[in-house]
Amino acid sequence: MNVADSQRVASALERLGYEMTRTPEEANVIVMNTCVVRQSAEDKAYGRLSTLRPLKDQRPDLVINLMGCLVGVRGHDMLKRRFPYVDVFSPPSDPEPLVAFLTQGETRQLELEETQRRFEIMDNSTDESLLLPAYERGRLVAAHVPVVLGCSHACTFCIIPYRRGVERSRLVGDILIEVRSLVAQGVKEITFLGQIVDRYGKDVPDGPNLAALLRLTHEIEGLERIRFLTSHPNWMTDELMESVAELPKVMPHIEVPVQAGDDEVLENMKRGYTSDDYRRLIEKIRRKIDKPGLGVSIATDIIVGFPGETDAQFRHTYDLLAELKLDVAHLARYSTRPGTVASRRMVDDVSEVEKMNRFRTLEQLQEQIVAEINSRYLGATVKVLFEEKVKDRWKGRTETNKLVFVETAQDLRGQVRPVRITWIGPWSMIGSLENERPQTISLDVLTV
């Protein structure tokens, strides 16, 4: 979500005549977009913000904009007092405070120009306001498109509803215009985003749902692939699964977090399902989304060390992961987020040492699971959409979201090509283009 937000800010600034620079020392405007989903991310944001103070002291005309979840949607007086050298505070997904600060007296004229420009854009069936930043235009292959902003579910550990606000679905027409605009700029794959993306349209009376949005997007010419994340076990419907199964452009990769494998911990998290509910959902996903090739891949999120989690309860999570053998497990150690239900009502009583031990235990298990899953790809030919060149290799992803590297003299950016997998690892694979002789390669640079 923050990647998409940053692209919007960069595009808005370029319309004002700014261009990107690689170093803060060269900048006239610095935008710091923040995430606070974990304490480590918030600490990093504060540390980075402090390093900008000397630049502001040296150049008082430098504009510093703090944006994102650190600012939130409920006021930022404390931040203003703590960081008086910050000029603009912007909530998530909103570049307008910065644009207004930079334009000031020019705002009315810019609004008139913007209105005229939008009429011109409509005549050309594109929307220039959704232009990618110049450094990505014509180069970005896979883009993110937010469809649900905020969240109203309020899991006890999660700070997102407090920082990004209540759940709001974007209009279908706006989303489709944005996707068409991205495709016109060279994008081949889009990923629909939402804290609970399956709830798209739930806040709109008689509004469309995510399955309907996928079907409408599928009709856009030039778009090769569609993905969506993040799902929630309570909101992944049969209709949605059937849409994924039926639509060739919708990729067979589902991200549906379990967070824990113990029912008491799940209840304390206010997740709204049991471990057996999750087991049944995974079985249904695998049964319904059985596309030709290597089936469907499934990713999950797991938090270890939630308040009160015992060794036995952690073992239930371990056993669930070992049983289901999911393709990806995003692991996190619990950290208290101020304002959440867990911070107010629960004691963070699992030591940091124990959290790390549990984290490493699941990490080792998942590495074994992925190695086993990926072994099925060895010798297989899969379709890969190539995104960019990394050193001497082209990087791309399979339909099931597996990372693949290919060494070739051809320019593969934005192409979907059949690739024969010649080497597999737990986190990436190496292959050769079909009908092209495999290149001689080394394996020491595959840590990504």
N, C-alpha and C positions, 0 to 999 in steps of 0.2 A: 504494500500500500504506500509506503514511504517513497519507493522508487517512482511510482506513478505521480505522487504529489510533487516530487522534485522536478520531474519532467514538466509539469504544468507551470511551476514557478519559473524554470529556465525559459520556457516558451514565452511567458508573459514579459520577462525582462528583455528578451531579444526583440519583442515588438516595440519596446521603448528605446531600442538602439544599443543595448548592452551586448557584449559577447563574453563567452566563457574564458577564464584564465585558469591555469593549472595550479597556481600558488596563491595563497591568501595575501602574500606581500604585494602582489601586483594588482589586487582587486580594488575597485571602488565600492563594491557591495559584496558583503559576505552573508550568505544564507546558511544557517545551521539547522538542518532538519533532524528532529530528535525522535527517539523511541524510548519508552520507559517501561516496556513490558516486563523487564527484569531489572533488579537493582543495579547489576553490573553495567547495563546500558545507560541508566540514569547517571551513575557515577562517572562514566566515560564522557557523557555530555557535559556535565559540570566541569570536568577537567579540561576538556577541549575549549569550552567557553572562557575559562580563566586564561588560557594561553593567548586569547585574542585581545586581552586588555592592553598589552604593550603596543600592539598595532594601532589601537584606537588612541592611545596617548601620543603616539608619534604623528598620527594623521587624524585630527579631530573630525575632518570631513568624511572619513570612512563610515559607511553605513553598515551596521551589524543588525541582522534580522534573525531572531530566534523563532523557530517554527516547530510545529508538530505536537506530539503528545506531552512533552515537557511543559508546554504552554497550556494545552488542553482547551476546553470550551467553557470553563467555569470561573474565569478570571485569573489574573496573574500578578496581583499586587505584590505578593511576596517576591516574585522574580524581579520585578522592577526595583524593589529596594535592595535586593542582593546584587543585581547586575545593572547599576545605573548607566553604564556605558553602552548598553544595548538600546538601539534606536527604535526598533519595531518588534512587537510580539504578535505572532500569527498563529491562530489555531490550526489544527490539522486540515489539510486539503483546501486551504484558503489563501491564495496569493494576494487577495485584494488589499489587506492592510499595508503590505510592502509597496504595491503599485500606487496606492493613494499617497503614501509618504513621499515616494520619489517624484510623483507628478505634481502634487499640491495644486497650485493655481492653474495648471494645465488640464486638470481633470475633466472639466466640462467640454473642452475642445476635443479631448481624446474620446470622450463618450460619443460625441457626434460623429467623429471619424469611424469609431467602432461600429456604430449603427449602419452607416453607409457601407462599410466593408462587409458587414454581415449580409446585406441585400445582394451585394456582388457575389459573395460566396454561394448563397443559395442558388443563384442563377447557374453557377458552375458545378452544382451538386457536390460540393466539398465544404469543409469548415476550416478555414485557415487558423482560427483560434485554437485548434487542436494540433497545430504543427508541432512536430517534435523539435527539440533543440537542434541547432545547426550541426553539432558534432555527432548527432545520431541519425539525422535525416538521410535516408537512402542507405543507411548502414545497419540500423536496428532491424533484426529479423523477428524477434519475439518481444511482445509488449504486454503490459498489464493494463487492464481496464476496470476500474472500480465500478461495481454495480449496486452494492449495498454499503452505505457509510454508517459508521457507528455500530452499536450493538445494545440490545435490551435484555439479553439473557442473564447477565450478571452471575457468572460462576464465582464462587466465593474467593478464588485466588486472583481474579482477573481485574486489571485496572482499566481496560479498554473502554468500558461504558462510561467511566468517570472522566476520561480524557478525550474521547472521540464523540461522545454524546449518544443519544438514542438512535435506534435503527431507522435509517431512511433509505428507501429504494429510489434509484434514479429512473427517470422516464425512459421507456423503451426507445422512443425516437432519438433522444440524446445519445443513448448508448450506440445505436446503429450508425448514427452520423459519425460518432467518434471512431468506430471500427472501420467504416469506409474510408475515413480520412487517413487512418494509420496504414491501411492497405495501399492507398494511393501513394504513400511515402515509402513503400517497400517492405512493410511488415507482412510476414507470412503466417505468424501464429499469434493469437491473443489468448490471454488468461483472464477470465472474469474473476474479480476479487470481492470478497465480503468476509467479515469476521465470522458470520454464518451465511455463506453464500447461498445455501439451499433455501433460505428464508426470503430470497428476492421476491418482491411483490406482495409479501404478507401484510405489509402496512398500508397497502393501497386497496380500497374497496373494489372488488371485481377486477383487480389488476392481474396482469400476466404472471406466471411463475417462471422459475429458472428453466424448466423443460421447454416452455414456449419460446423463451428468449434464445435458447440454443438452436431451436428450429429456424427461427427468423435469421439468426446470424449465419447459419449454415448456407443460406442462399446467396451470401455476398460473394461475388466473383473475385477471384484473385487471392482469397483467404484459403490457406492450406490446412491449418490446424486450429482447434479450439480446446481450451482447457478451463477448469474452474477450481477455485479453492477459497476458503476451507469449508468443508462440509461438517455437519454435526449428526451424530447417530440418530437423534430424534427427528430429523428433518429430511433425511435422505429417503425419498419416496420411490415407489415402484415406477411411477411415471418418469422420474428423472433417470433412473437406471435404464429404462427402456429407450429413452432418448439417446443416451450414450451408446447403447448397443446398436441402435438403428442408423445413426447418423455417421457417415464415413469420416467427416472432418473432426468429430469430437473424439478426442484421444482417450484410450482405455487406461486412464490413470486417475485414481480417486484418493484424495487426502481427507481422511476422516479420523480425527484424534480420539483416542480412548482415555488418555490422561492417567489412568490407573487401572489395575486389574483386580482390585479388591472392592467389594460392594460397599463396605462401610466408608472407605475413603472416597469412593465415588459419590456417596450420599453427602458426605461432609463437603465435597467440592460443589455440590448442587448441580451435578451433571444431568440427572434425570433419567438414567438408565442403569442397568446392571451389567456385570461382565458377561452373563449369558445372553443378554440382549445384543451386546456387541458381537459375540460369537455368531449369533444367528444373522446379523447384518452382514458380516464378512462372508459367510457362506452364501448369502443371497447375491451379494455383489459379484462374487466369482461365478455363480451360476447364471445370472442374467447377462453379465457383460463378458461374454466369451467370444471376443472377436477373433478372426483368423490370425494365426501367428503364434504369439506367446501369451495369449490370454490378457488378463487385466493386472495391472500393478496397483498396490495399495500402500499408502503412507499413513503413518500415525504420529501422534505426539504423546509423550509420556513425561510426567513430572515425578521426580523421586524426592523423598524427604518431606512430603506434605505434613503439616502439623498432626501429630499423633500417630503417624504411620509406623507400625511395628515391623520387626523383622519378618514375622509371619505374613503380614499384609504385603510387604514388598515382595515376598516370595510368590504371592498370588500374581503380582504383575509380571514377574519373571516367567512364571509358568505359562501365563497367557501369551506372552510374546513368543516363547519357545513353541507353543502349540500352533499359533496362527501363521507364523513365518511370513511376516509382512515385508514388503520390498524396502521400505524406508521407515526408520524410527527416529524422529526428532526428539532428542533427550534434553531435559532441563532439570537443574536442581532448584527446588522451591526457594523463592526469595519473597519476603514480606513486602507487599506493596501498600503504602499508606492509603487509607480510605476504603480499602476492600473489606468485605465481611470477615475474611480470614484474619486480617490484621486486627480487627476490633474484638473478635470473639474467640480466637484460637491462639494457642501458645506455640511459637516456632521452636519445638522441643527436640528436633532431630539435629544432631551436631553437624557442623560443616564437614567434618572428617567422614562421618557416616554417610552423608549425602554424596560425597565424592566417591566413596566405596561403592555405593549402589549405582551411581552413574557409570562408573567403570565396568561394573559387572554386566549391566545391560548393554553397554557399548561393545564389550567383547562378544556377548551373545549375538548381537545384531550383525556384527562383522561375519560371524560364522554363517548366520542365516542368509545374508546377502551373497556370500561366496557360493553357497549351495544353489540359490536361485539363479545367479548369473552363470553358473556352469552350464545351464540349459542353452545359453546363447552361443557357446563355443561351437564354431562351424556353421552356425545358422546365418541366413541372409535376412537382414532387417532393413526397414526404411528409416533413413536418418535425415532430419532437417538440420542443415549446417548453419551455424550462427556467426562464427568468427574464427579467425586464425590466431592460435596461441603458440607463439614461437614458430616452430616448423610444421605444426599440425593444425588441421581444421577440426574444430570442436562442434559437435552436434548432439542431438538427442533422438532416441528412438520414440516410437509412438507410446511406449510404456515409460517414457521419461528417463531412460538409462543414458548416461553420458558416454559418448563414443568419440574417439580421436582417430583421424585418418591422415596419413601423410601422402600428399600428392601435389603435383605442380599445377593442377587445375584450380580455378577460382570457384569455390563451392558455396559462397555466401548466398543464403536464401534458397538453395536448391534442396529438393528431397531426392535422395539417391539411395539405391540399394547397396548395402554394405555387408560384406561377409566378415563376421567376427573371428579374429585370429588369436586374440589374447583377452582374458577376462581377469578382473580384479574385483575386490569388494565394492569399490567406489567408481570405477570407470572401466572402459573396455577399449581395445584397439581393433581396428578392422581395415580392410582394403576395399576400394570400390570394385563392384562387380565388373568383370572383364578387364580389370587393370591389374597388372602384376604387383604383388605386395612389395612395399618399400622396406629397406633395411632400417630398423629403428632401434633406439635405446629406450629403456624404461625408467630412467632416473629422474625424469621431469614430470611424472604423471601425478604428483601430489597437487591437487587443485581443491 
